[in-house]
């Protein structure tokens, strides 16, 4: 997996997005549909927590937000994600 991350270019916008997605998949074991459904409200920046809505659970599963993932997500949100009111 480290070779996959090493092959990502930090200045390529698609790679910035892909780094955050790959971290969610590999570190947290999220499924593609769980990543797609992730919303900004699912990230608690003050408590460094990530809430994942799993299909088989009634309540979201809460994980610690690792600093490396937080940085990757901030890079995506500030540099890649289209401006939106959501």
MMTF fields as JSON, N, C-alpha, C and O atoms, coordinates in Angstrom:
{
  "mmtfVersion": "1.0.0",
  "mmtfProducer": "UNKNOWN",
  "numBonds": 343,
  "numAtoms": 344,
  "numGroups": 86,
  "numChains": 1,
  "numModels": 1,
  "chainsPerModel": [1],
  "groupsPerChain": [86],
  "chainIdList": ["A"],
  "bondAtomList": [4, 2, 8, 6, 12, 10, 16, 14, 20, 18, 24, 22, 28, 26, 32, 30, 36, 34, 40, 38, 44, 42, 48, 46, 52, 50, 56, 54, 60, 58, 64, 62, 68, 66, 72, 70, 76, 74, 80, 78, 84, 82, 88, 86, 92, 90, 96, 94, 100, 98, 104, 102, 108, 106, 112, 110, 116, 114, 120, 118, 124, 122, 128, 126, 132, 130, 136, 134, 140, 138, 144, 142, 148, 146, 152, 150, 156, 154, 160, 158, 164, 162, 168, 166, 172, 170, 176, 174, 180, 178, 184, 182, 188, 186, 192, 190, 196, 194, 200, 198, 204, 202, 208, 206, 212, 210, 216, 214, 220, 218, 224, 222, 228, 226, 232, 230, 236, 234, 240, 238, 244, 242, 248, 246, 252, 250, 256, 254, 260, 258, 264, 262, 268, 266, 272, 270, 276, 274, 280, 278, 284, 282, 288, 286, 292, 290, 296, 294, 300, 298, 304, 302, 308, 306, 312, 310, 316, 314, 320, 318, 324, 322, 328, 326, 332, 330, 336, 334, 340, 338],
  "bondOrderList": [1, 1, 1, 1, 1, 1, 1, 1, 1, 1, 1, 1, 1, 1, 1, 1, 1, 1, 1, 1, 1, 1, 1, 1, 1, 1, 1, 1, 1, 1, 1, 1, 1, 1, 1, 1, 1, 1, 1, 1, 1, 1, 1, 1, 1, 1, 1, 1, 1, 1, 1, 1, 1, 1, 1, 1, 1, 1, 1, 1, 1, 1, 1, 1, 1, 1, 1, 1, 1, 1, 1, 1, 1, 1, 1, 1, 1, 1, 1, 1, 1, 1, 1, 1, 1],
  "groupList": [{"groupName": "UNK", "atomNameList": ["N", "CA", "C", "O"], "elementList": ["N", "C", "C", "O"], "formalChargeList": [0, 0, 0, 0], "bondAtomList": [1, 0, 2, 1, 3, 2], "bondOrderList": [1, 1, 2], "singleLetterCode": "X", "chemCompType": "L-PEPTIDE LINKING"}],
  "groupTypeList": [0, 0, 0, 0, 0, 0, 0, 0, 0, 0, 0, 0, 0, 0, 0, 0, 0, 0, 0, 0, 0, 0, 0, 0, 0, 0, 0, 0, 0, 0, 0, 0, 0, 0, 0, 0, 0, 0, 0, 0, 0, 0, 0, 0, 0, 0, 0, 0, 0, 0, 0, 0, 0, 0, 0, 0, 0, 0, 0, 0, 0, 0, 0, 0, 0, 0, 0, 0, 0, 0, 0, 0, 0, 0, 0, 0, 0, 0, 0, 0, 0, 0, 0, 0, 0, 0],
  "groupIdList": [1, 2, 3, 4, 5, 6, 7, 8, 9, 10, 11, 12, 13, 14, 15, 16, 17, 18, 19, 20, 21, 22, 23, 24, 25, 26, 27, 28, 29, 30, 31, 32, 33, 34, 35, 36, 37, 38, 39, 40, 41, 42, 43, 44, 45, 46, 47, 48, 49, 50, 51, 52, 53, 54, 55, 56, 57, 58, 59, 60, 61, 62, 63, 64, 65, 66, 67, 68, 69, 70, 71, 72, 73, 74, 75, 76, 77, 78, 79, 80, 81, 82, 83, 84, 85, 86],
  "secStructList": [7, 2, 2, 2, 2, 2, 6, 7, 7, 6, 6, 1, 2, 2, 2, 2, 2, 2, 2, 2, 2, 2, 2, 2, 2, 2, 2, 2, 7, 7, 7, 2, 2, 2, 2, 2, 2, 7, 7, 4, 4, 4, 3, 3, 6, 6, 6, 6, 3, 3, 3, 3, 7, 7, 6, 6, 7, 1, 1, 7, 3, 3, 3, 3, 7, 7, 2, 2, 2, 2, 2, 2, 2, 2, 2, 2, 2, 2, 2, 6, 1, 7, 7, 7, 7, 7],
  "xCoordList": [0.81, 0.0, 0.865, 0.472, 2.021, 2.878, 3.337, 3.568, 3.472, 3.851, 2.737, 2.998, 1.495, 0.354, 0.406, 0.263, 0.61, 0.679, 1.902, 1.833, 3.015, 4.24, 4.068, 4.728, 3.19, 2.966, 2.054, 1.87, 1.478, 0.587, 1.393, 2.352, 0.996, 1.658, 0.9, -0.303, 1.588, 0.913, 0.441, -0.301, 0.845, 0.396, -0.688, -1.311, -0.914, -1.969, -3.296, -3.426, -4.273, -5.539, -6.236, -6.799, -6.202, -6.833, -6.132, -6.783, -4.834, -4.079, -4.329, -4.312, -4.562, -4.889, -6.192, -6.299, -7.183, -8.466, -8.268, -8.778, -7.534, -7.342, -6.615, -6.903, -5.68, -4.961, -5.95, -5.893, -6.852, -7.837, -8.741, -9.031, -9.183, -10.054, -9.328, -9.884, -8.101, -7.338, -7.077, -7.062, -6.872, -6.669, -7.941, -7.882, -9.084, -10.353, -10.571, -11.032, -10.251, -10.428, -9.459, -9.857, -8.192, -7.175, -7.064, -6.879, -7.17, -6.99, -8.261, -8.205, -9.399, -10.655, -11.48, -12.521, -11.032, -11.752, -13.116, -14.032, -13.238, -14.524, -14.762, -13.823, -16.013, -16.411, -16.567, -16.718, -16.529, -16.631, -17.916, -17.901, -19.029, -20.29, -20.284, -20.944, -19.561, -19.452, -18.627, -18.945, -17.577, -16.772, -17.617, -17.573, -18.377, -19.213, -20.282, -20.672, -20.757, -21.818, -21.273, -22.046, -19.964, -19.354, -19.654, -19.536, -20.04, -20.382, -19.497, -18.932, -19.382, -18.571, -19.045, -18.238, -20.338, -20.888, -20.405, -20.516, -19.878, -19.381, -17.98, -17.465, -17.378, -16.04, -16.166, -16.631, -15.751, -15.751, -14.308, -13.5, -14.012, -12.649, -12.206, -11.026, -13.127, -12.768, -12.396, -11.513, -13.067, -12.789, -11.902, -11.58, -11.509, -10.701, -11.35, -10.744, -12.616, -13.366, -14.005, -14.33, -14.171, -14.813, -15.973, -15.792, -17.171, -18.354, -18.637, -18.782, -18.712, -18.975, -20.333, -20.59, -21.191, -22.532, -22.439, -22.373, -22.437, -22.332, -23.736, -24.654, -23.885, -25.195, -25.748, -26.957, -24.882, -25.341, -25.542, -25.911, -25.308, -25.46, -26.525, -26.724, -27.191, -28.215, -27.595, -28.118, -26.496, -25.82, -24.465, -23.866, -23.987, -22.678, -21.568, -21.637, -20.569, -19.392, -18.401, -18.155, -17.837, -16.948, -15.499, -15.174, -14.646, -13.218, -12.409, -12.879, -11.208, -10.332, -9.905, -9.601, -9.888, -9.443, -7.931, -7.423, -7.228, -5.77, -5.29, -5.875, -4.234, -3.736, -3.42, -3.691, -2.854, -2.506, -3.753, -3.733, -4.824, -6.069, -6.687, -7.191, -6.653, -7.174, -6.477, -7.129, -5.161, -4.396, -4.773, -4.935, -4.914, -5.286, -6.67, -6.905, -7.577, -8.933, -8.948, -9.664, -8.172, -8.085, -7.48, -7.955, -6.438, -5.845, -6.887, -6.955, -7.7, -8.761, -9.813, -10.189, -10.282, -11.356, -10.929, -11.718, -9.703, -9.229, -8.738, -8.862, -8.181, -7.521, -8.202, -7.892, -9.127, -9.68, -11.192, -11.753, -11.846, -13.321, -13.919, -13.529, -14.866, -15.54, -16.253, -16.769, -16.281, -16.988, -18.463, -19.079, -19.016, -20.399, -21.007, -20.296, -22.315, -22.989, -23.175, -23.575, -22.892, -23.036, -21.78, -21.713],
  "yCoordList": [-1.183, 0.0, 1.262, 2.284, 1.193, 2.376, 2.801, 3.987, 1.855, 2.213, 2.969, 3.845, 2.633, 3.348, 4.806, 5.707, 5.044, 6.405, 7.137, 8.33, 6.427, 7.05, 7.505, 8.449, 6.846, 7.199, 8.391, 8.842, 8.911, 10.064, 11.351, 11.497, 12.277, 13.57, 14.59, 14.773, 15.251, 16.181, 17.457, 18.23, 17.701, 18.903, 18.603, 19.524, 17.345, 16.951, 16.916, 16.186, 17.701, 17.822, 16.479, 16.215, 15.639, 14.322, 13.471, 12.73, 13.576, 12.8, 13.287, 12.489, 14.588, 15.115, 14.486, 14.046, 14.449, 13.808, 12.32, 11.786, 11.664, 10.218, 9.83, 8.783, 10.66, 10.359, 10.271, 9.33, 11.245, 11.232, 10.004, 9.352, 9.692, 8.527, 7.232, 6.378, 7.082, 5.869, 5.701, 4.579, 6.805, 6.718, 6.245, 5.423, 6.754, 6.302, 4.817, 4.095, 4.363, 2.951, 2.055, 1.025, 2.445, 1.556, 1.638, 0.611, 2.814, 2.962, 2.58, 1.874, 3.056, 2.847, 1.688, 1.348, 1.088, -0.051, 0.33, -0.491, 1.58, 2.033, 1.428, 1.15, 1.237, 0.787, 2.021, 3.139, 1.803, 2.924, 3.718, 4.947, 3.027, 3.752, 4.547, 5.583, 4.092, 4.836, 6.11, 7.156, 6.01, 7.189, 8.186, 9.387, 7.697, 8.569, 9.283, 10.403, 8.648, 9.236, 10.123, 10.764, 10.165, 10.958, 12.441, 12.955, 13.115, 14.542, 15.305, 14.723, 16.587, 17.413, 17.3, 17.363, 17.134, 16.981, 15.703, 15.582, 14.764, 13.516, 13.666, 12.743, 14.818, 15.076, 16.06, 17.188, 15.617, 16.481, 16.941, 16.257, 18.116, 18.639, 18.971, 18.836, 19.398, 19.777, 18.569, 18.658, 17.451, 16.236, 15.248, 14.171, 15.63, 14.745, 13.375, 12.341, 13.404, 12.164, 12.132, 13.166, 10.932, 10.684, 9.735, 8.66, 10.131, 9.274, 8.617, 9.287, 7.297, 6.524, 5.857, 5.138, 6.102, 5.494, 4.152, 4.089, 3.097, 1.739, 1.192, 1.416, 0.489, -0.046, -1.024, -1.072, -1.791, -2.822, -2.31, -3.087, -1.019, -0.458, 0.626, 1.313, 0.773, 1.817, 3.176, 4.211, 3.169, 4.402, 4.474, 3.446, 5.695, 5.808, 5.242, 5.296, 4.712, 4.215, 5.376, 6.044, 5.62, 6.758, 6.265, 5.324, 6.933, 6.617, 7.858, 8.978, 7.676, 8.835, 9.341, 8.551, 10.642, 11.242, 11.4, 12.262, 10.573, 10.636, 11.949, 12.425, 12.538, 13.803, 13.733, 14.686, 12.626, 12.504, 12.527, 13.114, 11.898, 11.935, 13.323, 13.83, 13.948, 15.304, 16.253, 17.074, 16.146, 16.991, 16.702, 17.626, 15.432, 15.068, 15.608, 16.06, 15.56, 16.054, 17.583, 18.133, 18.257, 19.718, 20.115, 21.054, 19.411, 19.68, 19.55, 20.379, 18.496, 18.291, 19.398, 19.981, 19.683, 20.668, 22.066, 22.794, 22.449, 23.794, 23.93, 24.994, 22.855, 22.992, 22.342, 22.67, 21.423, 20.632, 20.716, 20.936, 20.545, 20.47, 21.751, 22.848, 21.61, 22.802, 23.563, 22.96, 24.866, 25.694, 25.328, 25.215, 25.145, 24.712, 25.291, 25.605, 25.434, 25.897, 24.754, 24.99, 23.512, 22.338, 22.119, 21.179],
  "zCoordList": [0.0, 0.0, 0.0, -0.563, 0.62, 0.678, -0.714, -0.949, -1.636, -3.007, -3.708, -4.533, -3.382, -3.963, -3.526, -4.353, -2.232, -1.72, -2.266, -2.564, -2.395, -2.906, -4.353, -4.787, -5.096, -6.49, -6.689, -7.82, -5.614, -5.721, -5.722, -4.965, -6.573, -6.701, -5.856, -6.04, -4.936, -4.029, -4.712, -4.106, -5.952, -6.659, -7.691, -8.219, -7.977, -8.916, -8.149, -7.167, -8.594, -7.873, -7.685, -6.623, -8.701, -8.6, -7.541, -6.805, -7.469, -6.486, -5.062, -4.124, -4.891, -3.564, -3.085, -1.941, -3.981, -3.657, -3.39, -2.406, -4.26, -4.142, -2.856, -2.277, -2.408, -1.16, 0.008, 0.799, 0.116, 1.202, 1.092, 2.096, -0.119, -0.322, 0.03, 0.72, -0.436, -0.153, 1.338, 1.845, 2.038, 3.487, 4.174, 5.089, 3.747, 4.334, 4.074, 4.959, 2.891, 2.541, 3.304, 3.85, 3.341, 3.903, 5.426, 6.079, 5.994, 7.442, 8.206, 9.213, 7.712, 8.431, 7.882, 8.444, 6.804, 6.241, 5.685, 5.634, 5.273, 4.742, 3.361, 2.615, 3.045, 1.711, 0.827, 1.32, -0.478, -1.422, -1.214, -1.282, -0.963, -0.769, 0.536, 0.622, 1.543, 2.793, 2.602, 3.168, 1.806, 1.49, 0.701, 0.967, -0.256, -1.09, -0.274, -0.605, 0.785, 1.616, 2.736, 3.449, 2.895, 3.96, 3.749, 2.637, 4.816, 4.788, 5.763, 6.689, 5.554, 6.448, 7.893, 8.821, 8.081, 9.433, 10.124, 11.344, 9.365, 9.935, 10.53, 11.16, 10.329, 10.859, 12.021, 11.852, 13.181, 14.36, 14.565, 15.192, 14.021, 14.053, 15.477, 15.803, 16.319, 17.685, 18.544, 19.398, 18.318, 19.094, 18.325, 18.827, 17.095, 16.243, 16.102, 16.383, 15.654, 15.467, 14.082, 13.498, 13.586, 12.303, 12.545, 13.117, 12.11, 12.253, 10.907, 9.885, 10.935, 9.719, 9.859, 10.824, 8.894, 8.886, 8.17, 6.942, 8.95, 8.422, 8.165, 8.954, 7.077, 6.683, 7.726, 7.949, 8.353, 9.283, 10.708, 11.589, 10.953, 12.297, 12.297, 11.295, 13.402, 13.521, 13.832, 13.419, 14.551, 14.922, 14.223, 13.908, 13.983, 13.336, 14.206, 15.434, 13.574, 14.266, 14.345, 13.34, 15.512, 15.723, 15.793, 16.516, 15.019, 14.972, 15.321, 15.121, 15.835, 16.014, 14.633, 13.739, 14.475, 13.219, 13.297, 14.013, 12.565, 12.584, 11.969, 10.995, 12.528, 11.981, 10.489, 9.757, 10.032, 8.614, 7.73, 6.648, 8.179, 7.412, 7.481, 6.479, 8.667, 8.8, 7.838, 7.193, 7.737, 6.812, 5.365, 4.567, 5.025, 3.65, 3.307, 2.186, 4.267, 4.012, 3.896, 3.059, 4.719, 4.623, 3.28, 2.642, 2.846, 1.528, 0.429, -0.478, 0.519, -0.483, -0.399, -1.416, 0.806, 0.971, 0.545, -0.056, 0.844, 0.512, -0.92, -1.526, -1.459, -2.757, -3.937, -5.083, -3.686, -4.79, -4.866, -5.94, -3.749, -3.74, -4.288, -3.889, -5.202, -5.736, -4.626, -3.684, -4.737, -3.764, -3.788, -4.847, -2.587, -2.472, -1.213, -0.259, -1.21, 0.005, 0.993, 2.133, 0.581, 1.457, 2.268, 3.061]
}
